Structures are given as C-alpha cells and as structure tokens.
Amino acid sequence: MLNMIKRNILSVTASVLTLVAMSGVSTTSMWAIYEPDMPESIKKEL
C-alpha cells in the first residue's frame, strides 16, 4: 500500500516537473512571445 502511494506521488511529481521543463525550453512558450524593438544602431547596419 505504501509503495503504491510513493509510486503515485513520484509519478505525478515527475510529470509536473517534465511539463515545467518543457514549457521553459519550448519556442512557443508565453515568455518567448515578447519581442523587443530593434535598436537604431543595429537597424543602420542592416
């Protein structure tokens, strides 16, 4: 009984941590949506 509870807790924890890690490295994560303006000095070089 105790082993089953431990296994379930570890499984849920691993799943949550995997989702957190994937959201951090994903190119479509909400933090990657922000795109700052390009500085004028760089625009002049292009």
Secondary structure as GFF3:
##gff-version 3
##sequence-region A 1 46
A	DSSP	alpha_helix	2	25	.	.	.	ID=ss1
A	DSSP	three_ten_helix	30	32	.	.	.	ID=ss2
A	DSSP	alpha_helix	40	45	.	.	.	ID=ss3
###
